[in-house]
């Protein structure tokens, strides 16, 4: 096992947030079973006091888990010098693959779920009837299970890492031995082209729904409210865009930005090119906020509170557009200069 300040800090934060998350998830489930706005006033008052305490603790815990995402990758980066043969995070991940890759993959999924819960909680505070209360409490149980699974994976990796010789990105991507890796190592523009097509499509959707959301208080508007089918479609579309984005970075953008025509490694790109983490973060956050918008408006009771939440949802879409557009602009300028 390798120990340094980053690893110790991450393990402490992980343990603390896990205890907070599990306790809150269990109590949230118990309150959810009893929650009913028609309950006697005394009983409902006791439940509300308990809920507010749970929500306050959970909000702090989820913010901590979000901050732990960059801390995880900084922790992995700090281990490079202790692992013979490792030049980037690929070498660190190869110590205990596939556990390490699954753990890192969860770092891209769970922050979106934390963000959804935090935004749903914020919106719920704007409405006196708290229409999303049961939805928030019910969501805590699967989220608690995912947090537990993530913590187990993180600990399994960090406690089992021996400082032994490993292969890194050059042998894995530049000289691939498996057919499936050819997808991630071929120097082709096809994924870049597909990425920009999908990105412009999603950008157009953001503009469309921003305009439509501003007019949603008018009669016969907001027909997409409560539509689960649209939520599933947008979720699949955004997930597809993220996969294509990663393939575009891996196959063509990373060798171009690194100045190494035959070196394909997204980790080296994020490690060596100063603006790569910036545009990656902005694009990822922009897409996540747009996805959270659909997760919220697909709620069965959202239509009833749209007038109260309309300005907040417009603000959410604006931030989604700003982040996505900003990330695309930075990427495009760098791409133009690198050609």
LOZAPA-536237 format. One record per residue: x, y, z of N, C-alpha, C in turn; residue in one letter. Coordinates in steps of 0.05 Angstrom, whole numbers, plus 5000, padded with zeros to 4 digits. Example, Ala and Ser with C-alpha at 12.3 -4.5 7.8 and 13.67 -1.06 7.14 Angstrom:
2
526448865156524649105156526449345156A/525749555142527349795143525850015157S/
END
This chain:
339
501749765000500050005000501850255000X/500950454984502350704983500850905001X/502351055017501051255034502351535030X/500651735026501652005025499352185035X/499852445036497852625047495152625032X/495352595006492952594989491252344996X/492552114998491051865003489751875030X/491251965050490151985077487752175078X/488052405065485852605064483352485051X/483852345028481652235013480152015030X/481651845043480451625059478851745082X/479851955095478452085117475852205107X/475952355085473552475074471552265065X/472552045053470851835044469351705067X/470851635088469651505111467551695125X/468251945127466452135140463852165124X/464052205097461752235081460051985079X/461451745080459951495080458151465104X/459251525128457651505152455351705151X/455851945142453652145140451552045120X/452451945097450551865076448851625085X/450051425097448551185105446551255127X/447451405147445551475169443251635158X/443851825141441751995130439951835111X/441051645096439451485078437451305093X/438451185115436651015132434451175144X/435151405156433151575169431251695148X/432351765125430651875104428651675094X/429351415093427551205084425351175105X/426051185131424051155152422051385152X/423151635148421351865146419551855122X/420651765099419151745074416651565078X/416951345093414751165097412451295113X/413251485130411251605147410251875137X/411651985116411052255107408352275093X/406652445103404052495092403152775101X/402652945081401953225087399353245103X/397753025103395153025117395452915145X/397852855154398352755181397352955202X/396852865226396253065248398553265250X/397953505258399853725258402353655275X/401953545299404153485317406053285304X/404953065293406652855281408052965257X/406653115240407953225216410153425223X/409653575245411753765254414253625262X/413953395277416253245285417753125261X/416253035242417452925217418953145202X/417753385201419053605186421653685200X/421753695226424153765241426353555235X/425553305235427553095229428453105200X/426653165182427353185154429353415149X/428853645161430653875157433453825168X/433653675190436253595200437653405181X/436153205171437253015151438253165126X/436553345116437253485091439653665095X/439853795118442253965123444753805124X/444753575138447053405140447753285112X/445653205098446153085071447253285052X/446253535053447353735034450353775038X/451153785063454053805069455553565059X/454353325064455653075055455853055025X/453753145010453853124981455853334969X/455953574982457953764973460753654977X/461153514999463753395004464353184984X/462353014976462852804956463552924929X/462253154922462853284897465753384897X/466553504919469353604922471353374921X/470453134929472252904930472852804902X/471352884882471852784854474552884844X/475053154844477853234836479953134855X/479253104881481153004901482052714894X/480152554884480752284875482852274854X/482552444833484452444811487152564819X/487052764837489552874848491052654865X/489452494879490652284895491952074876X/490552004855491751814836494351934823X/494152194817496552324805498852324824X/498352354850500552364869501952094872X/500651874863501751614865503651534842X/503651694821505251634797508151594804X/509251774821512151754827512851514844X/510851384855511351144873510950884858X/510150894833509550644818511450624794X/513350434794515250404772513750354746X/514450504725513250474699510850644694X/509750764714507450944711508251224702X/507151324681507651594671505251774673X/502851644675500351794677498451624693X/495951694693493951554709493251274698X/493951224673493550954662495250754678X/497750824683499450644698498450604726X/497350814739496250784766493850604765X/492050644746489650474743490350184738X/492550134723493249864716494149694740X/494749824763495549684787493249494795X/490849574793488549414803486149444784X/486649404758484449414739482849154742X/480149154738478549374729477349534752X/477949464777476749604800477349904799X/479749974792480550254791478950414770X/478550284746477150424725474150454732X/473050254745470250274754469950494775X/471850504793471750714814471950994801X/473751024782473951284768471451344752X/470351144739467851184724465551284741X/465451184766463351274784463651564791X/466151664790466651944796465452134775X/464752024752463452184731460452164733X/459451944745456551894747455352014772X/456551944795455352024820455152324825X/457052494816456652784820454152884806X/453352774784450952854771448452784788X/448552554802446352474820446352654845X/448752714855448852904878447653174870X/448553274847447553524837444553534833X/443453314823440553294819439153314846X/440153164866438853174892439053454904X/441353584902441753844914439954054901X/439754044874438054234859435054174865X/434353924867431553854874430853954902X/432753934920432354034947432054334947X/433654474932433554764930430854854918X/429954724897427354784885425054734904X/425254524920423154454938422754664959X/424854814966424655024986423055264976X/422855294950421355514939418355474939X/417455234945414555164944413655094972X/411555234982410655175009409754895014X/408654764993407654494997409754274994X/412254364987414554174984413753924967X/413153964942412153744925414253524920X/416853584923418853384917419953244942X/418653284965419753174990419952874989X/417852734982417852444981419752344960X/419952484938421752414916424752434926X/425352644941428052674952428752454972X/426852394989427352195010427551914997X/425951854978425951594965428651554950X/429651774939432151754923434551704940X/434351744966436651714984437551424986X/435651234985436350954988438150854966X/437350874940439250784919441850944919X/441651204926444051364926445951274948X/444851204971446451094993447850834985X/446450664971447650414961450050464942X/449650664924451750734906454150854920X/453651014940455851134956457450914970X/455950724981457250494995459050334975X/457850284951459350134931461850284922X/461550544918463850714910466050704931X/465250734957467150734978468650474981X/467250254977468549984978470549954955X/469850044931471650034909474150214913X/473650454923475950634929477850514949X/476750414971478450294992479850044982X/478449874966479749634956482149704938X/481849914923484150004906486350124922X/485650314939487750464954489250294974X/487850104986489149925006490749694993X/490249654967491549414955493749494935X/494349754933496249834912499149774921X/500549594908503349544914505049704895X/507349804903509149944884510649754866X/509349634847510649444829510749554801X/512249424784512549514756509849474741X/509049684726506649674711507149764682X/505249694665505349814638503550054638X/504250244620502750494620501350534593X/500650784587498950844564500250774537X/502950794536504250734511503850444502X/504150254520503749974513500749904511X/499050044525496249984525494750094500X/495350344493493850474472495450494446X/498050554448499650594423500350334410X/500450114425500949854413498849664423X/496249704415494049544426494249254416X/493549074435493648794428490848684425X/488748834431486048734429484548914409X/482648774395481148914374479549144385X/478449104410476649314421478249574426X/480849544432482449784437483049944411X/482649814388483049954363481150194361X/478850174373476950394372478050644386X/479650604407480650824423483450904414X/484550784394487350844386487650924357X/485550904342485750984314485651284310X/487551394296487651684292485651764270X/483251804278481151874259479652124268X/478652274249477052514255474052454259X/473252204254470452134254469052194280X/470452134303469252184329469052484335X/471052634326470952924330468553044315X/468152954290465953054274463252984287X/462952724295460452644308460052804334X/462152854349461953004374460853284368X/461953424348460953694343458053694333X/457353494317454553474308452653444331X/453353254349451653214373451653454392X/454053584395454253814413452554044402X/452554094376450954304365447954234367X/447353984365444553894368443553954397X/445153874417444453924445444354224450X/446254374439446254664443443654784432X/442754694409440254784398437954714415X/438054474427435854394446435854584471X/438154654481438254834504436955094497X/437555204474436355464466433355434463X/432455214450429655164446428155144473X/429154984491427754944516427955184534X/430055344531430255594546428055784538X/427655814512425455984502422755874510X/422455614507419855484514419255504544X/421355474560420955484589420055764597X/421155974584420256244591417356294584X/416256144564413456174556411655954568X/412755794586411255554595408955634613X/408855874624406555954640404056014624X/404356044598402056104580400355854578X/397855884571396055644567397055454546X/396755194550397454984531400454984525X/402055074543404955054540406154854560X/408654804557409954614576408954324572X/408554244547407453984542409453764549X/412053834552414053624559414153574589X/412753734605412753694634411553424641X/412853264657411853004666412352784645X/413752834624414152644603416652474609X/416252224618418552054624419951964598X/418551944577419751854552421852054542X/421152314545423052524537425552514555X/425152474581427352454599429252224592X/428151994585429751764577431251824551X/429951954532431252024507433552214512X/433152424527435252624532437552494548X/436852324567438952184582440752024564X/439551864546441051704527442651874508X/441452104499442852274480445352404493X/445052494518447352614532449452414539X/448652174547450651964552452151894527X/450751884504452051824479454052044472X/453252294476455052524471457552504488X/457252434514459552414531461452184522X/460351964514462051744504463551824479X/462151954460463352054436465552264442X/464952434461466852644469469452514479X/469252314496471652174506473152034484X/471751914465473051784442474351994424X/473152224421474352444405476952534418X/476852574444479352654458481452444456X/480652194458482651974459483851924431X/482251924410483251844384484652064368X/483652304369484752514352485752764366X/484252844386484953104399487453074417X/487652844432489952814449492652804434X/492952654412495452664397496052934385X/493853074377494153334364495153544385X/493853554408494553754428497153684442X/497853434444500353354457502753384438X/502253414411504353424392505753164387X/504252944393505352674390503352514372X/503852504346501852404327500752124333X/502351954346501551674350501051614380X/500751814396500351764425497451844432X/495851634439493051674445492651624475X/492251834490491751794519490352044530X/487852004538486352234549487452324576X/488752134591489852204617492352384613X/493952324593496252494587495352774578X/493152774562492053024553491253204577X/489753084596488753244619491053314638X/493253154636495453204654497453414643X/497753424617499853584604498853844591X/496353854583495254084569493554244588X/494354494593493254644616490254704613X/489254744588486454814586484654564582X/485754334579484154084575482354034599X/483354044624481453994646479254204647X/479854454638477954674639475654614619X/476254564594474054524575472654254580X/474054054591472753804598470753854620X/471554004641469854064663467354224654X/467854424638465554594629463554444612X/464554284594462754124577461153924594X/462553794612461253594629459153714647X/459753944659457854084677455454184661X/455954294637453854394620451854174613X/452853944605451153724598449653614622X/451053604645449753504669447453684678X/447853944677445654124685443254104666X/443754064640441554024621440153764627X/441553554635440353304641438753324667X/439753474687438253514712435653664706X/435653844688433253994681431053794673X/431653594656429653404647428853214669X/430753144687430052974709428153114728X/428353374730426453524748423753554735X/423653654710421053714697419553464690X/420853234690419452984684417852884708X/418253014731416752934755413752974750X/412152784761409252784755407853044766X/408953154787407553394799409053654793X/410853654773412353904767410454104755X/408654024737406854214723405354394743X/404654274766403054434785404654654798X/407254634798408854844811410654994791X/410154964766411955084746412055394748X/409755514754409755804756411555904779X/411655754800413455834823416355784817X/416955584800419755504795420755584768X/419155724753419955784725422555934723X/422856144740425356304738427756134746X/427455954765429755784773430555594751X/428555484737429055294715430355444691X/429455684687430755844665433655904672X/434155964698436956004706438555754703X/437455524709438855264706439555214677X/437655274658438255244630440355444620X/440255684631442255884623445055794631X/445355694655448055604664448955364648X/447055184641447754964624448855054597X/447455254585448355364559451055504562X/451355664583453955804586456255614589X/455955414605458155224610458755064585X/456754964571457254804547458454974525X/457355214521458455394501461255474507X/461855544532464555614540466555394536X/465755154543467554924538468054874509X/465954894493466254854464468055064451X/467755314460469355534449472355494456X/472955424481475755374489476955144473X/475454924470476354694455476754764426X/474854904414475054974386477355164379X/477855354397480055544393482755384393X/482955214413485455054416485754864392X/483554754383483554574360484354724335X/483354964331484055124308487055194308X/488055274331490855354333492755114330X/491754874336493454634335493654514306X/491754594289491754484262494054594245X/
END
